[in-house]
Amino acid sequence: MHISRRNLIYGIGAGALTAAPPARAFLTRLSGPEQTTEKKLSFPIRLDKNENVYGPPESAIAAMREGLTHVNRYPETTKLLEQKLAKLHNVKAEQIVLGCGSSDVLRMAGDAFLTPGKKLIMATPSYPLLAYYAQNKKVEVVNVPLTPEGAHDLKAMLAKVDSSTGLIYICNPNNPTGTLTGRKELDEFVSKVPPDIPVLVDEAYHHYVIPSPSYAAFLEHPVEGRRIIVARTFSKIYGLAGVRIGYAVTPPEVARQLYPFWLQFAENEIGVRAAMAALDDSEHVRRTAQRTADDRQEFRNQAKARMTPTSDSQTNFILLQLDHPIDEVIAHFRKNKVLVGPHFPGLDNFLRVSLGLPEEMKEFWRVWDLLPHDNMRH
C-alpha cells in the first residue's frame, strides 16, 4: 500500500463486510448485569487515544471487583503475573519486566540505554513517547521517514547505526499509520545491527493484525542471541488502559539493565489481578479482534463512499486523508464534542481516528459531513 503526504490509496481489508455486534456499556458490569440495549451516546466521544471500546472480559471485571478489597495493601501479585507471562511466552520469569503500561517500559529503556553521547534511531511518523524521553535527556533523536508503503525504512535506519547508537525503536504495527513492516525484512535488519545495540520492538497492537505470511510477532517467533526488547500492553486488546499494566520480554542480561529504573510498586493490585484474568480469556481476544476488523472495514467503506482515502491499517485506528487543514478539522470535531487526532508531525494532511462503538462512528461521519468536501458524492 502506498502512503505519502500527498496521497493514500484505499486500504481494502480482506473478507466480506460484517456488521459489528451491538455495543455494550462494559462499565455497567461493575455494578450489575450486562445491558441488552445499545448505550446512549455519551459526550465527548473519544476517538483520540486508540482505546478498546469493547472493554475487558467479564473475568477481568470480576477480578477488579475482588481486588477492591485489597487496595489498602501494596501489590503482592506481581510475581504471579510475571510467572504467568513467562509461561505464556515460553521464557524464564527473569526475562519479564513489568511496567505501569508499556509507556513505562519505554521510559525504562530510555533511562537505561539513552545515556549522554548516545542517540535514538526511530521512524517518523511513529509513536513519539520515547523520542520525548530522549529529548528531555538531551539525547539526539534520529528520525527516519517511513517508506512510501508505510513500513519502516530499515535500510535507511541501518545506515544511521554507529558506535553512538544507544537504542533502536520499531513500532510494529506502527502508530499512527497502523501499517506493518514485514518480518523477513526485520530479521535481516536485526541480523545486521551490532549485537551490543538493543532494539526495542513495540507490539502494542499485535493482536489486531489479520494473520498473513509476511507478519510474525517477535514474541511468537523470537530471535536468539540479540538484545531485543519486546514491549506489550494490556491497554489495547485486553481493554485495561485505565489500570496501567504493561511488560517487556527480553534476554536476562537486558532485563538486569532495565531493573534499576523500575519503579517499585508501579503496578497496582487491581490492574495485576485484571491482567491475569484477561490472559486466560483467549475467546475475548479473538472476539474483540474480529469486531475491530469489522469496524475497520466499515470505516473504509464509509470513507470510500465519500471518495476519501484511508491507510491500510492493521490496528484499532486508521488514517483518513483530509481536504482541510488538520488543525481546523480537529477543532471542528472538538466543537461538535468529538475528540480526534492529535496532529502528528509529518502528517499534516491525515487525521488519525480511533475506532469507536458503531453508534459513535455514525456520529463521527455526521460531523465529518458537516464540513464542505469537494470530493463528496451527492
C-alpha positions in Angstrom: 0.0 0.0 0.0 1.3 3.5 -0.9 1.3 6.1 1.8 2.7 9.6 1.3 1.9 13.1 2.4 0.2 13.7 -1.0 -1.9 10.6 -1.4 -3.2 7.5 0.3 -4.8 4.8 -1.7 -7.7 2.9 -0.3 -6.9 0.2 2.2 -9.4 -2.6 1.4 -9.3 -5.3 4.0 -9.7 -9.0 3.3 -13.0 -10.7 3.8 -16.7 -9.7 3.4 -18.1 -6.8 5.4 -19.8 -7.9 8.6 -21.8 -5.6 10.8 -20.3 -5.3 14.3 -22.4 -6.8 17.1 -24.5 -4.4 19.2 -22.2 -2.4 21.6 -22.4 -2.9 25.3 -21.5 -0.5 28.0 -19.0 -2.6 29.8 -18.6 -0.3 32.8 -22.1 -1.2 33.9 -20.9 -4.7 34.6 -19.1 -3.4 37.6 -22.4 -2.9 39.4 -25.0 -5.0 37.7 -26.0 -7.4 34.9 -24.8 -6.7 31.3 -27.2 -4.4 29.5 -29.0 -5.7 26.4 -29.7 -2.4 24.7 -27.3 -0.1 22.9 -25.7 2.6 25.1 -26.9 6.1 24.6 -24.2 8.4 23.2 -22.1 10.0 25.8 -20.2 13.2 25.0 -17.5 14.0 24.3 -17.0 11.0 22.0 -13.4 9.9 22.5 -11.8 8.8 19.2 -8.3 10.1 20.0 -6.4 7.5 22.2 -6.8 4.1 20.5 -8.7 2.6 23.4 -10.6 -0.7 23.2 -14.2 0.5 23.3 -15.4 -3.0 23.9 -13.7 -3.2 27.2 -12.1 -6.0 29.2 -13.5 -9.6 29.6 -16.0 -10.4 32.3 -13.4 -12.3 34.2 -11.2 -9.2 34.4 -14.2 -7.2 35.7 -14.7 -9.8 38.4 -11.0 -9.8 39.3 -11.0 -6.0 39.7 -14.1 -6.1 41.9 -12.4 -8.7 44.1 -9.2 -6.6 44.1 -11.0 -3.7 45.7 -10.9 -5.5 49.0 -7.1 -5.4 48.8 -6.4 -1.8 47.9 -5.1 -1.0 51.4 -2.1 -3.3 50.7 0.8 -2.9 48.4 0.6 -5.3 45.4 1.8 -8.8 46.2 0.6 -10.4 43.0 3.2 -9.0 40.6 5.4 -12.2 40.8 2.4 -14.3 39.9 1.8 -12.2 36.8 5.5 -12.4 35.8 5.3 -16.2 36.1 2.1 -16.3 34.1 3.6 -14.2 31.3 6.8 -16.3 31.3 4.8 -19.4 30.8 2.7 -17.8 28.1 5.7 -16.7 26.1 7.9 -19.7 27.0 10.6 -17.7 28.6 12.1 -17.5 32.1 10.5 -15.3 34.7 13.6 -13.1 34.9 13.0 -12.1 31.3 9.8 -10.4 32.2 9.9 -6.7 33.3 6.5 -5.3 34.4 5.7 -1.6 34.0 2.9 0.9 34.5 1.7 0.4 31.0 4.1 -0.2 28.1 4.9 3.5 28.2 6.7 2.8 31.4 8.7 0.1 29.6 9.7 2.7 27.0 10.8 5.0 29.8 12.9 2.3 31.5 14.6 1.5 28.2 15.3 5.2 27.6 16.8 5.6 31.0 18.9 2.5 30.6 20.3 3.0 27.2 20.0 6.6 26.1 22.8 8.0 28.2 24.9 11.1 27.4 26.6 10.7 24.0 24.2 8.1 22.7 21.4 8.5 20.2 18.0 7.1 19.5 17.1 5.8 16.0 13.4 5.5 15.1 10.9 6.0 12.3 8.8 9.1 11.6 5.9 9.3 11.9 5.8 6.9 14.8 4.8 6.7 18.4 6.6 9.7 19.8 6.8 8.9 23.6 10.4 7.5 23.5 11.5 10.5 21.5 10.1 12.8 24.1 12.1 10.9 26.8 15.2 11.2 24.8 14.8 14.9 24.1 14.3 15.6 27.8 17.6 13.8 28.4 19.3 16.0 25.7 19.8 12.8 23.6 19.9 13.0 19.9 16.8 11.6 18.1 17.5 10.4 14.5 14.1 10.3 12.7 14.0 8.1 9.5 10.9 8.6 7.3 8.7 5.6 6.6 8.8 4.0 3.1 6.1 5.0 0.6 4.2 1.8 1.7 4.2 2.9 5.3 6.8 0.4 6.5 10.0 1.2 8.5 12.8 2.1 6.1 15.1 -0.5 7.6 18.0 0.1 5.1 17.9 3.8 5.9 17.8 3.1 9.6 20.7 0.7 9.4 22.7 3.4 7.6 22.3 5.6 10.7 23.6 3.0 13.1 27.1 3.6 14.5 29.0 3.4 17.8 26.9 6.2 19.3 23.6 4.4 18.8 22.1 3.7 22.2 18.7 2.3 21.2 16.7 1.5 18.1 12.9 1.8 18.3 10.5 -0.1 16.0 6.7 0.2 16.5 5.0 -2.7 14.6 2.2 -2.3 13.8 3.1 1.4 13.6 1.3 4.1 15.4 -0.1 6.4 13.9 -0.2 4.8 10.5 -1.4 1.3 11.5 0.9 -0.2 8.9 3.2 -3.2 9.1 6.8 -3.9 8.5 7.5 -7.4 7.2 9.1 -9.9 9.5 11.6 -11.1 6.8 12.9 -7.6 6.5 13.0 -7.1 10.2 15.0 -10.3 10.7 17.5 -9.2 8.1 17.8 -5.8 9.8 18.3 -7.3 13.2 21.0 -9.6 12.0 23.0 -6.6 10.7 22.6 -4.5 13.8 25.7 -4.8 16.0 24.8 -7.3 18.8 25.5 -4.9 21.6 22.9 -2.4 20.5 19.4 -3.0 21.9 16.4 -3.0 19.6 13.0 -2.2 21.2 10.1 -3.7 19.3 6.7 -2.2 20.4 4.0 -4.7 19.7 1.1 -2.9 21.5 -1.3 -3.5 18.6 -0.1 -7.0 17.7 -3.5 -8.8 18.5 -5.3 -6.7 15.9 -3.3 -7.8 12.9 -5.0 -10.0 10.4 -2.7 -13.1 10.0 -0.6 -13.1 6.9 2.6 -14.8 5.7 4.6 -11.5 5.9 3.9 -10.8 9.5 5.1 -12.5 12.7 5.4 -11.1 16.2 8.7 -11.3 17.9 7.2 -13.0 21.0 5.7 -15.8 18.9 8.9 -16.2 16.8 11.8 -14.9 18.9 15.3 -14.2 17.7 18.1 -15.7 19.8 21.4 -14.0 20.6 20.2 -10.4 20.2 19.4 -7.6 22.6 15.7 -7.4 21.6 13.2 -5.8 24.0 9.6 -6.6 23.1 7.0 -4.3 24.7 3.4 -5.4 25.2 0.5 -3.8 26.9 -2.8 -4.7 28.5 -4.2 -1.3 27.4 -5.3 -2.3 23.9 -6.9 -5.7 23.0 -7.4 -6.6 26.7 -9.3 -3.3 27.4 -7.4 -2.3 30.5 -5.9 1.1 29.6 -7.2 2.7 32.8 -5.3 0.4 35.2 -1.9 0.7 33.5 -0.2 -2.7 33.1 2.5 -3.4 30.5 5.5 -5.5 30.3 8.7 -6.3 28.4 10.1 -9.6 27.3 13.9 -9.5 26.8 17.1 -11.5 27.5 18.0 -11.8 31.2 21.1 -9.6 30.8 19.0 -6.8 29.2 16.3 -7.2 31.9 19.0 -6.6 34.5 19.9 -3.3 32.9 16.2 -2.2 33.0 15.6 -3.2 36.6 17.5 -0.3 38.2 14.9 2.0 36.5 11.8 0.0 37.5 9.6 2.0 39.9 8.8 -0.1 43.0 5.0 -0.7 43.4 4.3 1.0 40.0 1.8 -1.8 39.0 -1.4 -1.6 41.0 -3.1 -4.6 42.6 -6.4 -4.2 40.7 -4.6 -4.0 37.4 -2.4 -7.0 38.0 -5.4 -9.1 39.0 -7.3 -8.0 36.0 -4.4 -8.7 33.7 -4.0 -12.3 35.0 -7.7 -12.9 34.4 -7.6 -11.4 30.9 -4.8 -13.6 29.9 -7.0 -16.6 30.4 -9.8 -15.4 28.1 -8.5 -16.1 24.6 -12.0 -16.0 23.3 -12.4 -12.4 24.4 -9.2 -11.5 22.4 -10.4 -13.4 19.3 -13.9 -11.8 19.5 -12.6 -8.3 20.0 -10.1 -8.6 17.2 -12.9 -9.7 14.9 -15.2 -6.9 16.0 -12.4 -4.4 15.4 -11.7 -5.9 11.9 -15.3 -5.5 11.1 -15.4 -1.9 12.4 -12.2 -1.1 10.4 -13.8 -2.4 7.2 -17.0 -0.4 7.8 -14.9 2.7 8.3 -13.1 2.1 5.0 -16.5 1.6 3.3 -17.8 4.8 4.7 -14.7 6.7 3.6 -14.8 5.1 0.1 -18.4 6.2 -0.3 -17.1 9.7 0.3 -14.2 9.2 -2.0 -11.8 9.8 0.9 -8.6 7.7 1.0 -7.6 5.8 4.2 -4.5 3.9 5.3 -4.2 0.2 5.2 -4.4 -0.1 9.0 -4.0 -3.3 10.9 -5.0 -1.8 14.2 -7.9 -0.2 16.0 -7.3 3.2 14.4 -7.0 4.4 10.9 -5.7 7.4 9.0 -8.1 9.5 6.9 -6.9 11.9 4.2 -8.0 15.4 4.7 -9.1 18.2 2.3 -9.0 20.8 5.1 -6.1 21.9 7.3 -5.8 19.3 10.1 -5.9 21.7 13.0 -9.1 23.1 11.5 -10.6 19.6 11.3 -9.6 18.7 14.9 -11.2 22.0 16.1 -14.3 21.3 14.1 -14.8 17.9 15.7 -14.0 19.2 19.2 -16.7 21.9 18.7 -19.1 19.1 17.9 -18.0 17.1 21.0 -15.9 14.5 19.2 -12.2 14.1 20.1 -9.9 13.1 17.3 -6.2 13.4 16.4 -3.7 14.6 17.5 -1.7 16.4 14.8 1.4 14.2 14.3 4.5 15.8 12.8 4.8 14.9 9.1 1.1 14.0 8.8 -0.3 17.4 8.0 -2.9 16.0 5.6 -4.0 13.0 7.6 -6.2 12.5 10.6 -5.8 9.5 13.0 -9.2 8.3 14.0 -9.6 5.7 16.8 -12.4 3.2 16.1 -15.3 3.7 18.5 -18.6 1.9 19.0 -20.8 1.7 15.9 -23.2 4.5 17.1 -20.1 6.7 17.9 -18.8 6.2 14.4 -22.2 7.2 12.9 -21.8 10.4 14.8 -18.2 10.8 13.6 -19.4 10.6 10.0 -22.3 13.0 10.7 -19.8 15.6 12.0 -17.4 14.9 9.1 -20.2 15.6 6.6 -20.8 19.0 8.2 -17.5 20.1 6.6 -17.7 21.1 2.9 -15.9 18.4 0.9 -15.2 18.9 -2.8 -15.0 15.1 -3.4 -18.3 14.3 -1.7 -20.8 12.3 -3.8 -24.3 13.6 -3.6 
